[in-house]
Amino acid sequence: MNRSFVIDVLKLLAAQLIVLHHLACYGPMADAVRSAWPSWVEYLTLDARLAVQIFLVIGGYLAAQSIMGRRGQHTPFTLIQRRYWRLMPGFVLALCWVTSLVWVLRPLISGDWLVEAPTLHAALAHLTLLQSVLDVPALSLGVWYVAADFQLYVLLVLLAHWLKSDRALSLGVAALCVASMWCFNRLASLDNWAIYFFGAYGLGVLAAWARRSSFDQLVLGAVLLLGEESLWFEPRIRLALALLTCLVLAYVSIHKPRLDRIPLGRVSTLWVDSAYAMFLTHFGMIVAFNAAWEQGPWTSPMAALWLSGLAWLASMATGVAFHVWVEKPITAWVNQTRPTWQAHSLHTALRSVCATVVSGLAAWAPDRSSRTKF
């Protein structure tokens, strides 16, 4: 899949806005900055988080390209487990990094804004990406998005499996997208479920497929029109941003403008590729710099602003380091060693896993004959 300059730029800007949003929301350092520049902090607190909509549309766009390229070649189970193993290595290691920093620095920080200490229940909920559904407190910022992205991908894979023809699939995605925009996205109680976010995600899917035929372009146009109409009933900035992002991606998908083929430099490409790693790890830097603020001699809002800027740069540097030295190697290792399970061999795979666990426990258990009786 060729790189897209427009998508890379959107991902880079959205990732930075999310980090700035969290810097403005959490910790005493943010409170100090707010005391001097309340309007700017209010903007970052209330509006910068809307950048998630850009990620959702782009996520649907990229997933649509991936699924259509593999449709009929792999079972839904294979695609889903590949997605899971694509997300989880970096996700788990980032959680270990963040929770370790919080554990070490918790005595140095006041307030109740820190995430809770991990428990076995919380760890299992995060490993299954069900922490939001089970109402388990998150172990880091942004983990809800990883769970939502996985749910959305699973839903799209299942739709692609059930709706065999391309036209039926486009209409199915369009119907679910419109239902989300008109109904499900208006119910805050559903914000832990994929159906709540499918309006934005489905727009990205339809934008990717718009280049296939005039029928797909007609479907996308109808969905965009219905999405615009839904804003009259309940104005939502998040939906308006998703519609705008969809228009941009649809134009890129259909017309292939020269702008979209501009190559990024090595540094910019590295920033874009490490956006997911930065998204997962940046809360650790927020905790570390807030600890430094509380323990240091600084008191002025300007000092807090400078430290916030350093925390932002440190978050980018940590994301790059995590991507290069942790995420890429562990993902390559997982891709080389994980079994390629098929749906019909799930039973065999589970039996193999159980046998491995049992044999491991047997090898770990001490020899009974060597025990000393007291």
C-alpha positions in Angstrom: 0.0 0.0 0.0 1.5 3.3 -1.1 1.9 6.1 1.4 -0.5 9.0 1.3 0.9 12.5 2.1 -2.6 13.7 3.1 -3.2 10.8 5.5 0.3 11.1 7.0 -0.2 14.8 7.6 -3.6 14.3 9.2 -2.3 11.5 11.4 0.6 13.6 12.5 -1.5 16.6 13.4 -4.2 14.6 15.1 -1.7 12.7 17.3 -0.1 16.0 18.4 -3.5 17.5 19.3 -4.3 14.5 21.4 -1.1 14.8 23.4 -1.7 18.5 23.9 -5.2 17.8 25.0 -4.0 15.4 27.7 -1.3 17.8 28.8 -4.0 20.5 29.3 -6.3 18.1 31.2 -4.1 16.3 33.7 -2.0 17.3 36.6 -1.1 20.4 38.7 1.2 21.7 35.9 -1.9 22.1 33.7 -3.7 23.9 36.5 -0.8 26.4 36.7 -0.9 27.0 32.9 -4.7 27.4 33.0 -4.4 30.2 35.6 -2.5 32.4 33.1 -4.0 31.3 29.8 -7.5 29.9 30.5 -8.8 30.4 26.9 -6.0 28.3 25.3 -6.2 25.6 27.9 -10.0 25.5 27.5 -9.6 25.1 23.7 -7.2 22.2 24.2 -9.4 20.6 26.8 -12.7 20.9 25.0 -11.8 21.0 21.3 -8.4 19.3 20.7 -9.9 15.9 21.7 -12.0 16.1 18.5 -8.9 15.0 16.6 -10.0 11.4 17.6 -12.6 11.7 14.8 -9.8 12.1 12.3 -8.2 8.9 13.6 -11.6 7.1 13.3 -12.1 8.1 9.7 -8.6 7.3 8.7 -8.8 4.0 10.6 -11.9 3.0 8.5 -10.2 4.2 5.3 -7.1 2.0 5.9 -9.1 -1.0 7.2 -11.3 -0.9 4.1 -8.3 -1.1 1.8 -6.8 -3.9 3.8 -10.0 -6.0 3.9 -10.8 -5.6 0.3 -7.3 -6.7 -0.6 -7.7 -9.9 1.4 -11.4 -10.6 0.9 -12.0 -14.3 0.1 -8.4 -15.1 0.8 -8.7 -15.5 4.6 -11.4 -16.4 7.1 -12.8 -13.7 9.4 -11.1 -15.4 12.3 -7.7 -15.2 10.6 -8.2 -11.5 9.9 -9.4 -10.7 13.4 -6.6 -12.6 15.1 -4.0 -10.9 12.9 -5.4 -7.5 13.9 -5.3 -8.5 17.5 -1.7 -9.4 17.3 -0.9 -6.3 15.4 -2.3 -4.1 18.2 -1.5 -6.0 21.4 2.4 -6.2 21.6 2.8 -2.5 21.7 -0.3 -2.0 23.7 0.8 -4.4 26.5 4.3 -3.1 26.7 3.2 0.5 26.7 0.8 -0.3 29.6 3.7 -1.9 31.5 5.8 1.3 30.9 3.0 3.7 32.0 1.9 1.7 35.1 5.5 1.3 36.2 6.1 5.0 36.0 2.9 5.7 37.9 3.8 3.2 40.6 7.3 4.8 41.1 6.2 8.4 41.0 2.8 8.2 42.7 4.3 9.2 46.2 5.6 12.4 44.5 2.3 13.6 43.0 -0.8 14.9 44.7 -4.3 14.7 43.5 -6.5 11.8 42.3 -5.9 12.2 38.6 -3.5 9.3 38.3 -4.7 6.0 37.0 -5.3 3.2 39.5 -2.9 0.5 40.3 -3.3 -2.6 38.1 -5.1 -5.6 39.4 -5.5 -9.1 37.9 -9.0 -8.3 36.9 -8.0 -5.0 35.3 -5.1 -6.7 33.5 -7.3 -9.4 32.0 -9.9 -6.9 31.0 -7.2 -4.9 29.1 -5.7 -8.0 27.5 -9.1 -8.8 26.0 -9.8 -5.1 25.2 -13.0 -5.2 27.2 -12.0 -2.8 29.9 -14.5 -0.1 28.7 -17.4 -2.6 28.2 -16.8 -4.1 31.7 -16.5 -0.6 33.2 -12.9 -1.3 34.4 -10.8 1.8 35.1 -8.3 2.3 32.4 -4.6 1.8 33.2 -3.6 4.6 30.8 -5.0 7.3 28.6 -6.2 6.4 25.2 -6.6 2.7 25.8 -10.4 3.1 25.1 -9.5 4.0 21.6 -7.5 0.8 21.0 -10.5 -1.2 22.2 -12.9 0.8 20.0 -10.7 0.4 17.0 -10.6 -3.4 17.4 -14.4 -3.6 17.8 -14.8 -1.5 14.7 -12.4 -3.7 12.7 -14.2 -6.9 13.9 -17.6 -5.4 12.9 -16.3 -4.5 9.4 -14.7 -8.0 8.9 -18.0 -9.7 9.8 -20.0 -7.4 7.5 -17.5 -8.3 4.7 -18.0 -12.0 5.5 -21.8 -11.9 5.6 -22.4 -9.6 2.6 -20.7 -11.4 -0.3 -21.0 -8.9 -3.1 -19.2 -5.5 -3.2 -22.5 -3.6 -3.7 -24.2 -5.4 -0.8 -21.3 -4.6 1.4 -21.2 -0.9 0.5 -25.0 -0.7 1.2 -24.6 -2.5 4.5 -21.8 -0.3 5.6 -23.7 2.8 4.5 -26.8 1.7 6.4 -24.9 1.1 9.6 -23.0 4.3 9.2 -26.3 6.3 8.8 -27.9 4.5 11.7 -24.9 5.5 13.9 -25.0 9.1 12.8 -28.8 9.5 13.3 -29.3 7.3 16.3 -26.4 5.5 18.1 -23.9 8.3 18.1 -26.5 10.5 19.9 -26.7 8.1 22.9 -23.8 8.6 25.3 -24.6 5.3 27.0 -23.3 3.5 23.9 -19.8 5.2 23.8 -18.1 2.0 24.8 -19.4 0.1 21.8 -18.3 0.1 18.1 -21.8 1.1 16.9 -21.4 4.5 18.6 -18.3 5.3 16.5 -19.2 3.6 13.3 -20.6 6.8 11.8 -17.0 8.2 11.5 -15.4 4.8 10.9 -17.9 3.9 8.1 -17.3 7.3 6.4 -13.6 6.4 6.1 -14.6 2.9 4.7 -16.9 4.4 2.1 -14.3 7.1 1.1 -11.8 4.3 0.4 -14.2 2.4 -1.7 -15.4 5.5 -3.6 -12.7 5.0 -6.3 -14.1 1.5 -7.2 -17.2 2.5 -9.2 -19.7 5.2 -9.7 -22.1 3.2 -7.6 -19.8 3.5 -4.6 -19.5 7.2 -5.2 -23.3 7.5 -5.3 -23.5 5.6 -2.0 -20.9 7.8 -0.4 -22.7 11.0 -1.6 -26.0 9.8 -0.2 -24.4 9.0 3.2 -22.7 12.4 3.3 -26.0 14.1 2.5 -27.8 12.1 5.3 -25.0 12.9 7.7 -25.3 16.6 7.0 -29.0 16.4 7.5 -28.5 14.7 10.9 -26.5 17.8 12.0 -29.7 19.8 11.7 -31.4 17.6 14.3 -28.5 17.6 16.7 -25.4 19.6 15.9 -22.3 17.7 16.8 -18.8 19.2 16.0 -17.3 15.7 16.1 -19.6 14.5 13.3 -19.0 17.6 11.3 -15.2 17.0 11.5 -15.7 13.4 10.5 -17.7 14.5 7.5 -15.1 17.0 6.5 -12.3 14.4 6.9 -14.3 12.0 4.8 -14.6 14.5 2.0 -10.9 15.1 2.0 -10.1 11.4 1.9 -12.7 10.7 -0.8 -11.2 13.4 -3.0 -7.8 11.9 -2.5 -9.1 8.4 -3.2 -10.9 9.3 -6.4 -8.7 11.9 -8.0 -5.2 10.9 -6.7 -4.0 14.6 -6.6 -0.3 15.3 -7.1 -0.2 16.7 -3.5 -1.0 13.2 -2.2 2.2 11.8 -3.8 4.6 14.2 -2.1 7.2 12.1 -0.3 7.9 12.9 3.3 11.3 13.3 4.7 12.9 10.6 6.9 12.2 12.5 10.1 8.6 13.3 9.2 8.0 9.7 8.2 9.4 8.5 11.5 7.1 10.9 13.4 4.1 9.6 11.5 5.0 5.9 11.9 5.5 6.4 15.7 2.2 8.2 16.2 0.6 5.0 17.6 3.5 4.5 19.9 3.4 8.1 21.1 -0.4 7.7 21.6 0.2 4.7 23.9 3.2 6.0 25.9 2.8 9.8 26.3 0.9 9.6 29.6 4.1 8.4 31.2 5.8 11.6 30.2 2.8 13.6 31.6 3.2 11.8 34.9 7.0 12.3 35.0 6.9 16.0 34.2 4.1 16.7 36.7 6.2 14.9 39.4 9.1 17.2 38.5 6.9 20.2 38.7 5.6 19.3 42.1 9.0 18.5 43.5 10.9 21.3 41.8 11.3 25.0 42.8 9.0 26.3 40.0 5.8 28.2 40.8 5.1 30.5 37.9 2.7 29.7 35.0 5.5 30.5 32.5 7.7 27.8 34.1 4.7 25.4 33.9 4.3 26.3 30.2 7.9 25.6 29.5 7.8 22.3 31.3 4.6 21.4 29.4 6.5 22.1 26.1 9.3 19.9 27.3 6.8 17.2 28.2 5.3 17.4 24.7 8.8 17.0 23.1 9.6 14.2 25.5 6.4 12.4 24.5 7.4 12.6 20.8 10.9 11.4 21.6 9.5 8.5 23.7 7.1 7.6 21.0 9.9 7.4 18.4 12.2 5.4 20.7 9.3 3.0 21.6 8.4 2.5 17.9 12.0 1.9 16.8 13.4 -0.2 19.6 10.3 -1.9 21.0 7.2 -1.9 18.8 8.9 -2.7 15.5 11.1 -5.6 16.8 8.4 -7.2 18.9 5.8 -6.9 16.0 8.3 -8.5 13.6 9.0 -11.3 16.1 5.2 -11.9 16.6 4.6 -12.0 12.9 7.4 -14.6 12.5 6.3 -16.8 15.4 2.5 -16.6 15.7 0.6 -19.5 14.1 -1.7 -18.7 11.2 -4.9 -20.1 12.6 -7.9 -20.8 10.4 -11.4 -20.8 11.6 -11.8 -24.5 11.1 -8.7 -25.3 13.1 -9.7 -23.2 16.1 -10.5 -26.3 18.2 -7.1 -27.8 17.4 -5.4 -24.5 18.2 -7.1 -24.3 21.6 -6.2 -27.9 22.4 -2.6 -27.1 21.5 -2.6 -24.0 23.8 -4.1 -26.0 26.7 -1.6 -28.8 26.2 1.3 -26.3 26.2 0.0 -24.7 29.5 -0.4 -28.1 31.2 3.0 -29.2 30.1 4.5 -26.0 31.3 2.8 -26.3 34.7 4.1 -29.9 35.0 7.6 -28.9 34.2 7.3 -26.0 36.8 5.9 -28.1 39.6 8.6 -29.4 42.0 9.4 -33.1 42.2 7.3 -34.6 45.0 9.9 -37.2 45.8 12.4 -34.5 46.7 10.2 -32.7 49.2 11.3 -32.8 52.9 8.6 -33.8 55.4 8.6 -32.0 58.7 
